[in-house]
Amino acid sequence: MIDPMVLMTPARMRQYRKRLGLRQSDLAELAGSDRGFVRNLELGRLAMSPRSEALMLLTMIRFERRALEAERDSKKALDGETS
């Protein structure tokens, strides 16, 4: 899980994104940004401002939560089918 209490670094941002199975363009779309912005943050070409850190962190946490909820709902549906 993504830990919001850990400082978001370019390397950590990339690690989280990849673990979620997102491409840079996917994360950019979810965040209402563009791929170049995400790429430059990950490469350290742009400073990780508090605003950009919060935007990326919240976007990835929301995506992660939706994925976990979908997985839970899928398991519930399968359990209902086998009962």
PyMOL commands that set and color helices and strands:
alter all, ss='L'
color gray80, all
select helices_A, chain A and resi 10-19+24-31+35-42+50-82
alter helices_A, ss='H'
color red, helices_A
deselect
rebuild
show_as cartoon
